[in-house]
């Protein structure tokens, strides 16, 4: 009898070990969390995510910042006329954060917050013929993924599909699309398989990618993710430098922080959804892995990155810091980056960023919207804001991905 008990307990032990091994294998997507588990409660991922989401819910998303306590941003981003792309991204990731944190009440409030855009605020929806505005479709697609609302699917796909449709306009005009080229050039892009909204600005590689990836997630139609991957490869081939970073533009040879942040974020986000057999995966993975060590090299001792990445005299900028930390976390989660190397760097960035949040959850030291210019002083002298949605958005990216 005693022998039988020993055998039975031995079986239980083996089963327990195997179960633990399987559990660890299933947790492989949460590797980066090891560096965040022992955070104080006031800067835990859930605490910060909830605070930033509540700040969004206290806003008018078309007029973000108006009457928000503590908000100071000397740039209006067409407030009152269109929803800024940064507010769209903030909203999408807030919904994902609420879902991943199992906060059903917050998730419902964030989804219900969009309800007026089917009705009394329908006229305030973004137009769908420019990359900065088409990203709007990512919100209803996220809602569809959460609750299966067919209205949301139809609305979101309208934006995703139009991003690869013939732009309307007369020869010689610059209408919709990318605004940089006459209609003939936009049609040439489309004929070559690229979006007519192509303009070779590095922030496009988040905005185009997130919309097309959302459409792929919602429908399973491979054309959407293949579009994004082909577009991304063209941008990488055109813009990436030997050190893995990106000039703001060929005529502006500066490694501007947030500009590089768009690419650093867009690449692993795309790779997380791109099918394993995609012809574009090897090139995009190589481009991502080329960029990451350079970013790690230029991280400041306090965990931040500079407004211009490789110039030590520049001030610490928070939106790019959150973007780069997000990229590290996603790379670890995807098994592309070494956790022991990049996990502590992401944690260090998180702690510094949390220290820049005011009592209202506004992130400080965010560079305002910045056009390209061949002038070091242009980047050095850019105004900084408190609560700018570019910073709020990137903080929410981090909160969302840390709960994947």
C-alpha positions, 0 to 999 in steps of 0.5 A: 500500500505504501508503495502504491502511495509513493507511485501515485505521488510520483505520478502527481509530481511528474504531472505537476512538473509537466503542467508547469512546463506547459504553463511556462511555455504558454507564458512565453508571450509575456517575457517582458513582464518579468521586469515589471512585476515588482513595480510599486503599485502607484506605477504598476502597468494597470495603475498607469494604464487606467489613469491615462485611459481616464484622461482620454474619457475626460476629453473631447476626442475631436478637440483633445486637450480642451478643458483637460486639467493640467493640459498644456500644448502650444499646438492645436492639431486641427482641434475641432476639425478632425481627430488627430492620428495620435488620439486615434492610436491612444483610443485603440490601445486604451480599448486593448489595454482595458480588454487585456486587464479584464476591466470590462467596465472600462472597456465598455465605456471606451467602446460606448465613447465612440457611439456618437460617431454613428449618429450625431457626430457622424459628420465629424468622422475623419475624411478617408483620403489622407494617411493622417486621417484614414487611421480613424478606421482603426477605432471601429475595427478595434471595437468590432474585434471586441464585440462583433458590431457590424456597424463598426466593421463596415465603417472601419473597412471603408477606411482600410479599403479606400487607402488602396483605391484610386484617388479622385481628382483632375490631372495636375492637382494635389488632392487627398492622398499624400498631398505631396504629389500630383494625382498622376504620381499617386496613381503611379504608386497605386499601379505599383501596388502601394497606397496612393497615400504614400508620401515617404514620411516615417510616421506613415509606417505606424499609421498605414500599418495599424489600419491595415493590420486591424483590417486583417485581424477583423477579416482574416483577409491576407491582402490587408497585411500583405499591403502593409508589409509591402509598403513597409519594405519600400519605406525601409529600403528608401529611408533606413540608414546604415546604423539602422536609424532614419533621417527625418527626411533626406533634406533633414539629416537628423535622427529625430526621436519621435520620427524614429519612434514611429518606425520602431513601433510599426515594425514589431507591430506588423511582425506580430501579425504578419504570417510566418510564410510572408515573403516580407518577413525576413527583410522586415525582421532584419531591418528591425534587428538592425535598428534595436542595438543602435537605440539601446546604445543611445539610451541615456543613463536615466532611461530616456532618449534625446529629442535627437537620438545621437546628439548628447546635448539634446534634451530628454524627450518622452514620447520617443522614449515610450515608443522605443520602450514599446519596441523593446517590449514587443521584440522581447515578446516576439522572441526577437530580442534578448530579455536580459539585455532589453528588458531592463532598458524598457523598465528603466524607461518606464520608471522615468516616464512615470515620473513625468506624469502629473497628477492628472496623468498628463505626460510632460516633455513631449515635443510638439508636432514637428516638420522636417528642417535642415537645422539643428536649432529647429529640433533643439528649440521645439516647444515641449508640451504637457499632455500632448496626445503623442505622449499619452498615446505612446504611454498607452502602447506600453501599457497595452503591450505589457499585458499581452 
